[in-house]
Amino acid sequence: MRTEQQIQRKLNELTMQKKTLESRLTNDASTDASLLAHIERVEDSILLLEWVLNAPSGKYHA
């Protein structure tokens, strides 16, 4: 199991990676499909890590 600090570090790393990819995308005039797909995968990973850090509490089934 990962600690909260490890998850936060990975989240920060992925956020920086996303910013780098987005800047590469804006600097290149063309829209590279593989670059867009990579950005989407990074965004999915960010969402999952945010969910882990802010896990919902409560009951789902009564």
C-alpha positions as CSV (number, residue, x, y, z in Angstrom):
1,M,0.0,0.0,0.0
2,R,1.3,3.4,-0.9
3,T,1.4,6.3,1.6
4,E,-0.5,9.5,1.1
5,Q,2.8,11.3,0.5
6,Q,3.9,8.9,-2.2
7,I,0.5,9.3,-3.9
8,Q,0.8,13.1,-3.7
9,R,4.3,13.0,-5.2
10,K,3.1,10.9,-8.1
11,L,0.1,13.2,-8.6
12,N,2.4,16.2,-8.7
13,E,4.7,14.4,-11.1
14,L,1.8,13.6,-13.4
15,T,0.5,17.1,-13.3
16,M,3.9,18.4,-14.4
17,Q,4.1,15.8,-17.1
18,K,0.7,16.9,-18.4
19,K,1.8,20.6,-18.5
20,T,4.9,19.6,-20.4
21,L,2.9,17.6,-22.9
22,E,0.3,20.4,-23.3
23,S,3.1,22.9,-24.0
24,R,4.6,20.5,-26.6
25,L,1.2,20.3,-28.2
26,T,0.8,24.1,-28.4
27,N,4.3,24.6,-29.6
28,D,3.8,22.1,-32.4
29,A,1.3,23.5,-34.9
30,S,0.0,20.1,-35.8
31,T,-2.2,17.9,-33.6
32,D,-0.3,14.7,-33.0
33,A,-2.8,11.9,-32.2
34,S,-0.3,10.0,-30.1
35,L,0.5,13.1,-28.0
36,L,-3.2,13.6,-27.5
37,A,-3.7,10.0,-26.4
38,H,-0.8,10.3,-24.0
39,I,-2.3,13.4,-22.4
40,E,-5.6,11.6,-22.0
41,R,-3.9,8.7,-20.3
42,V,-2.1,11.1,-17.9
43,E,-5.4,12.8,-17.2
44,D,-7.0,9.4,-16.4
45,S,-4.1,8.6,-14.0
46,I,-4.5,12.0,-12.3
47,L,-8.2,11.4,-11.8
48,L,-7.6,8.0,-10.3
49,L,-4.9,9.3,-7.9
50,E,-7.2,12.2,-6.9
51,W,-9.9,9.7,-6.1
52,V,-7.5,7.7,-4.0
53,L,-6.5,10.7,-2.0
54,N,-10.1,11.9,-1.6
55,A,-11.8,8.5,-1.3
56,P,-15.6,8.8,-0.8
57,S,-16.9,7.8,2.6
58,G,-20.3,6.3,3.4
59,K,-22.4,3.4,2.5
60,Y,-23.3,2.6,-1.1
61,H,-25.7,-0.2,-0.2
62,A,-28.4,0.0,2.4
